[in-house]
């Protein structure tokens, strides 16, 4: 049976990984179209006609159209599932963590990783830009560490979209020069996330 979903993605991307991990956990099939963002694959007229923002991940939903922004996509896929709580307070707390991830953690943990891993930049080349990002990245990780104090997962004592979204870039933070050695709560939580059903590494299709 043909999948109703086509995912346009760059496999090293943590934002794309959020979508792939959500779909795998919920056992939702999808067709993957890989795009190399380092070679301008999302800046072509063909792709911009699908997503004028020129970014991945992009989900094509058969009969509906195209959906972009990773958190919009995962919330759509998870609607009605146990990954998104029905209780308004718990649901609001999932969104609190999703917003934190996009505004505080992702810009300062994912960006150094992209510079170093995908663009092959050195610390010497990046200079002050890297230093500032790493400092803010450690601040964000400090908030996450506190948020996990006495908790197995971030919201409602169970695995939710909040855990998927925060895990995506946190677990590969060392690839951008961010050490997780000082965060025991985060390291234990990451192990619990990795133990979830149908878990897969970040570059798995």
KEKE-3310 file (N, C-alpha, C; in steps of 0.2 Angstrom, whole numbers, plus 5000, padded with zeros to 4 digits):
npx = (5004:5003:5011:5004:5011:5025:5042:5053:5069:5085:5097:5106:5100:5093:5081:5074:5075:5067:5055:5056:5058:5047:5037:5042:5041:5027:5024:5021:5021:5032:5037:5054:5062:5078:5088:5101:5106:5117:5122:5113:5100:5088:5085:5080:5070:5060:5059:5056:5043:5036:5039:5041:5049:5061:5067:5071:5063:5051:5034:5024:5008:4997:4983:4981:4992:5007:5017:5027:5040:5046:5040:5027:5024:5027:5017:5006:5007:5006:4994:4981:4987:4997:5008:5005:4998:4981:4976:4974:4984:4995:4997:5000:5012:5020:5021:5027:5040:5043:5044:5054:5064:5066:5069:5079:5087:5090:5095:5108:5114:5112:5117:5131:5135:5131:5139:5152:5151:5143:5147:5160:5169:5182:5186:5195:5192:5179:5179:5174:5160:5157:5161:5152:5140:5142:5142:5129:5123:5126:5120:5106:5106:5108:5096:5088:5093:5089:5076:5074:5076:5072:5063:5058:5054:5050:5037:5022:5026:5029:5034:5034:5030:5038:5050:5055:5058:5067:5077:5082:5093:5100:5106:5116:5124:5138:5145:5146:5155:5150:5150:5143:5146:5144:5130:5121:5107:5102:5110:5105:5092:5093:5097:5085:5076:5082:5079:5066:5052:5055:5066:5078:5094:5101:5104:5096:5086)
npy = (4994:5011:5024:5038:5049:5059:5062:5075:5077:5079:5069:5070:5080:5087:5092:5086:5073:5073:5072:5059:5051:5052:5047:5034:5029:5029:5021:5025:5024:5031:5039:5043:5057:5062:5076:5086:5099:5106:5108:5116:5111:5113:5125:5127:5131:5121:5115:5126:5130:5121:5123:5138:5144:5137:5126:5110:5099:5094:5089:5080:5078:5067:5072:5083:5093:5102:5102:5112:5116:5108:5106:5108:5098:5086:5087:5086:5073:5066:5069:5064:5053:5044:5052:5065:5073:5073:5080:5097:5105:5097:5096:5109:5110:5102:5110:5121:5116:5113:5125:5131:5123:5127:5140:5142:5131:5124:5134:5136:5124:5116:5123:5126:5112:5110:5119:5113:5099:5098:5108:5108:5117:5125:5128:5138:5145:5149:5156:5170:5168:5155:5153:5161:5155:5142:5145:5150:5138:5130:5136:5133:5120:5119:5123:5112:5102:5105:5104:5091:5086:5074:5068:5056:5058:5073:5078:5075:5063:5053:5047:5059:5070:5081:5075:5069:5080:5088:5079:5076:5086:5087:5075:5073:5084:5084:5083:5095:5101:5103:5098:5085:5080:5086:5085:5074:5071:5073:5064:5052:5053:5053:5040:5033:5038:5033:5020:5018:5011:5005:5014:5024:5028:5045:5046:5037:5031)
npz = (5000:4996:5004:5012:5015:5011:5015:5014:5016:5026:5031:5042:5049:5064:5065:5055:5060:5071:5065:5058:5069:5077:5067:5066:5079:5081:5071:5058:5041:5028:5013:5009:5003:5000:5002:4999:5009:5010:4997:4991:4988:4993:4988:4976:4962:4961:4973:4981:4977:4984:4997:5002:5011:5010:5017:5026:5038:5026:5024:5013:5012:5006:4996:5003:5004:5007:5022:5033:5045:5058:5071:5069:5060:5068:5078:5070:5065:5077:5083:5093:5098:5110:5112:5112:5125:5130:5141:5145:5153:5153:5139:5136:5143:5135:5124:5129:5131:5118:5112:5119:5115:5101:5102:5111:5113:5101:5092:5097:5100:5090:5079:5080:5078:5065:5058:5061:5058:5046:5037:5039:5046:5056:5073:5074:5062:5065:5077:5087:5085:5087:5100:5107:5103:5109:5123:5125:5122:5132:5143:5139:5140:5154:5159:5154:5161:5174:5172:5171:5183:5195:5187:5175:5161:5152:5152:5161:5166:5157:5140:5128:5114:5118:5123:5112:5103:5111:5113:5100:5095:5106:5110:5100:5103:5107:5094:5089:5098:5110:5127:5136:5149:5161:5164:5172:5173:5160:5153:5158:5155:5141:5138:5142:5132:5121:5122:5119:5110:5093:5091:5082:5075:5071:5058:5051:5039)
capx = (5000:5007:5011:5001:5016:5032:5046:5059:5074:5092:5097:5110:5096:5090:5074:5071:5075:5061:5049:5057:5058:5039:5034:5044:5038:5020:5023:5018:5025:5033:5042:5059:5066:5084:5090:5108:5105:5124:5123:5107:5095:5081:5084:5079:5063:5055:5058:5053:5036:5033:5040:5044:5054:5067:5070:5068:5059:5044:5030:5019:5002:4993:4977:4981:4997:5014:5017:5033:5041:5047:5036:5020:5024:5026:5011:5001:5007:5005:4987:4977:4991:5000:5014:5003:4993:4975:4975:4976:4990:5001:4998:5003:5019:5023:5022:5032:5047:5044:5046:5061:5069:5067:5071:5085:5092:5092:5100:5114:5117:5112:5121:5138:5136:5130:5145:5157:5150:5141:5151:5168:5172:5186:5185:5198:5188:5172:5181:5169:5153:5157:5162:5145:5135:5143:5140:5122:5121:5127:5114:5100:5107:5107:5088:5085:5095:5085:5069:5074:5077:5067:5059:5061:5053:5049:5030:5017:5029:5029:5037:5030:5034:5044:5056:5058:5060:5073:5082:5085:5099:5104:5111:5122:5128:5146:5147:5147:5159:5146:5151:5137:5148:5141:5123:5119:5100:5102:5113:5101:5086:5094:5097:5078:5073:5085:5076:5059:5051:5057:5071:5083:5099:5099:5104:5092:5080)
capy = (5000:5017:5029:5045:5054:5059:5067:5078:5078:5079:5064:5073:5086:5085:5094:5080:5067:5073:5069:5052:5047:5052:5042:5027:5027:5028:5016:5028:5023:5037:5039:5048:5060:5065:5082:5089:5106:5109:5109:5121:5107:5116:5132:5126:5133:5116:5114:5133:5129:5116:5126:5145:5145:5134:5122:5104:5094:5096:5083:5081:5074:5066:5075:5089:5098:5102:5105:5113:5117:5102:5105:5108:5091:5081:5088:5084:5066:5063:5071:5058:5048:5045:5057:5072:5072:5076:5085:5104:5107:5093:5098:5116:5109:5099:5115:5125:5113:5113:5132:5132:5119:5131:5147:5142:5125:5122:5139:5137:5118:5113:5128:5124:5105:5111:5122:5109:5093:5098:5113:5107:5123:5124:5132:5144:5149:5152:5161:5172:5166:5148:5154:5164:5149:5137:5148:5150:5131:5127:5139:5130:5113:5119:5123:5106:5097:5106:5102:5084:5084:5070:5066:5051:5061:5080:5080:5070:5056:5048:5049:5063:5074:5085:5071:5068:5087:5090:5073:5076:5089:5086:5069:5074:5090:5084:5083:5102:5103:5104:5092:5083:5077:5089:5084:5068:5070:5073:5058:5046:5054:5051:5033:5031:5040:5028:5013:5018:5006:5007:5020:5023:5033:5051:5046:5032:5034)
capz = (5000:4995:5010:5011:5017:5008:5019:5011:5022:5025:5036:5048:5052:5070:5064:5051:5064:5075:5061:5057:5075:5078:5063:5068:5086:5079:5066:5052:5035:5024:5008:5010:4998:5003:4999:5002:5010:5009:4990:4989:4986:4995:4986:4969:4961:4962:4980:4984:4975:4989:5003:5000:5016:5008:5022:5027:5034:5023:5024:5009:5014:5000:4996:5008:5002:5011:5029:5035:5052:5062:5077:5066:5057:5073:5081:5066:5065:5084:5085:5095:5100:5117:5111:5113:5130:5129:5146:5143:5156:5150:5132:5136:5145:5129:5119:5132:5129:5111:5111:5122:5110:5095:5103:5116:5113:5094:5089:5101:5101:5083:5074:5080:5075:5058:5056:5062:5055:5039:5033:5040:5048:5062:5078:5072:5057:5067:5081:5092:5084:5090:5107:5109:5103:5114:5130:5126:5122:5139:5147:5138:5143:5161:5160:5152:5166:5179:5170:5171:5190:5198:5182:5169:5155:5153:5154:5162:5168:5151:5134:5123:5109:5121:5123:5105:5101:5114:5112:5093:5094:5112:5110:5096:5104:5106:5087:5088:5103:5117:5131:5141:5154:5167:5165:5173:5172:5153:5150:5160:5151:5134:5138:5142:5126:5116:5124:5117:5104:5086:5091:5077:5075:5068:5051:5049:5034)
cpx = (5004:5006:5008:5005:5023:5036:5052:5063:5081:5094:5101:5106:5093:5082:5070:5070:5069:5055:5050:5056:5050:5036:5036:5041:5030:5018:5019:5023:5026:5038:5047:5062:5072:5086:5096:5107:5112:5125:5117:5101:5088:5080:5082:5071:5058:5054:5054:5045:5033:5034:5044:5049:5061:5071:5067:5068:5053:5040:5025:5014:4997:4985:4976:4986:5003:5013:5025:5034:5041:5041:5028:5019:5023:5020:5005:5001:5005:4998:4983:4980:4994:5006:5012:4997:4987:4973:4978:4983:4996:5002:5002:5011:5023:5025:5027:5039:5048:5047:5053:5066:5071:5070:5078:5090:5094:5096:5107:5118:5118:5117:5128:5140:5135:5137:5151:5157:5148:5145:5158:5172:5176:5184:5189:5195:5182:5173:5175:5162:5152:5157:5155:5140:5135:5141:5133:5119:5121:5122:5108:5101:5106:5100:5085:5087:5091:5078:5068:5075:5071:5062:5062:5060:5051:5042:5026:5020:5029:5032:5032:5034:5039:5050:5059:5061:5067:5079:5086:5092:5103:5109:5117:5126:5135:5149:5149:5152:5156:5147:5145:5139:5145:5134:5121:5112:5099:5104:5108:5094:5087:5094:5089:5075:5076:5082:5069:5058:5052:5062:5076:5088:5097:5099:5101:5087:5073)
cpy = (5006:5022:5035:5050:5053:5064:5069:5080:5077:5075:5066:5078:5083:5087:5088:5074:5067:5070:5062:5048:5047:5047:5035:5025:5026:5023:5018:5027:5030:5036:5045:5050:5064:5071:5085:5096:5110:5111:5113:5117:5109:5123:5132:5129:5128:5115:5121:5133:5125:5120:5133:5147:5141:5129:5115:5104:5097:5089:5085:5076:5073:5068:5081:5095:5097:5106:5106:5116:5110:5101:5105:5101:5086:5081:5086:5076:5063:5065:5064:5052:5049:5050:5064:5071:5076:5081:5092:5106:5103:5095:5105:5115:5106:5105:5120:5122:5113:5120:5133:5129:5124:5137:5147:5137:5124:5128:5139:5130:5115:5117:5126:5117:5106:5114:5117:5103:5093:5103:5113:5113:5121:5129:5139:5149:5153:5157:5163:5169:5159:5149:5156:5158:5144:5139:5148:5143:5128:5130:5135:5123:5113:5119:5116:5101:5099:5104:5094:5081:5080:5067:5061:5054:5069:5082:5074:5063:5051:5051:5053:5066:5079:5082:5070:5075:5089:5085:5074:5080:5088:5080:5069:5081:5090:5084:5091:5105:5105:5097:5091:5080:5080:5089:5077:5066:5069:5066:5052:5047:5051:5044:5030:5032:5034:5021:5012:5013:5009:5013:5018:5029:5039:5050:5040:5034:5032)
cpz = (5000:5001:5008:5012:5013:5012:5015:5017:5021:5032:5042:5052:5058:5069:5060:5056:5069:5072:5060:5063:5078:5074:5064:5074:5085:5074:5060:5046:5031:5019:5009:5004:5001:4999:5003:5003:5009:5002:4987:4986:4988:4993:4978:4968:4962:4969:4983:4982:4980:4996:5002:5005:5015:5013:5023:5035:5031:5022:5018:5011:5008:5001:5000:5006:5006:5017:5031:5042:5056:5067:5074:5063:5062:5077:5077:5066:5072:5087:5087:5098:5107:5117:5113:5119:5128:5135:5144:5146:5154:5143:5132:5138:5139:5125:5122:5131:5122:5109:5113:5117:5104:5096:5107:5114:5105:5091:5091:5102:5094:5078:5074:5077:5068:5055:5056:5057:5047:5034:5034:5042:5055:5067:5077:5067:5060:5073:5087:5091:5087:5097:5110:5109:5108:5121:5130:5125:5129:5144:5145:5141:5151:5163:5159:5158:5172:5178:5171:5179:5193:5193:5177:5162:5157:5155:5156:5164:5163:5145:5130:5118:5112:5121:5117:5102:5104:5113:5105:5092:5101:5112:5105:5097:5104:5099:5085:5093:5110:5121:5135:5147:5161:5168:5166:5172:5164:5150:5152:5156:5143:5133:5138:5135:5120:5117:5122:5111:5097:5085:5085:5077:5070:5060:5047:5044:5037)
residu = (UNK:UNK:UNK:UNK:UNK:UNK:UNK:UNK:UNK:UNK:UNK:UNK:UNK:UNK:UNK:UNK:UNK:UNK:UNK:UNK:UNK:UNK:UNK:UNK:UNK:UNK:UNK:UNK:UNK:UNK:UNK:UNK:UNK:UNK:UNK:UNK:UNK:UNK:UNK:UNK:UNK:UNK:UNK:UNK:UNK:UNK:UNK:UNK:UNK:UNK:UNK:UNK:UNK:UNK:UNK:UNK:UNK:UNK:UNK:UNK:UNK:UNK:UNK:UNK:UNK:UNK:UNK:UNK:UNK:UNK:UNK:UNK:UNK:UNK:UNK:UNK:UNK:UNK:UNK:UNK:UNK:UNK:UNK:UNK:UNK:UNK:UNK:UNK:UNK:UNK:UNK:UNK:UNK:UNK:UNK:UNK:UNK:UNK:UNK:UNK:UNK:UNK:UNK:UNK:UNK:UNK:UNK:UNK:UNK:UNK:UNK:UNK:UNK:UNK:UNK:UNK:UNK:UNK:UNK:UNK:UNK:UNK:UNK:UNK:UNK:UNK:UNK:UNK:UNK:UNK:UNK:UNK:UNK:UNK:UNK:UNK:UNK:UNK:UNK:UNK:UNK:UNK:UNK:UNK:UNK:UNK:UNK:UNK:UNK:UNK:UNK:UNK:UNK:UNK:UNK:UNK:UNK:UNK:UNK:UNK:UNK:UNK:UNK:UNK:UNK:UNK:UNK:UNK:UNK:UNK:UNK:UNK:UNK:UNK:UNK:UNK:UNK:UNK:UNK:UNK:UNK:UNK:UNK:UNK:UNK:UNK:UNK:UNK:UNK:UNK:UNK:UNK:UNK:UNK:UNK:UNK:UNK:UNK:UNK:UNK:UNK:UNK:UNK:UNK:UNK)
# end
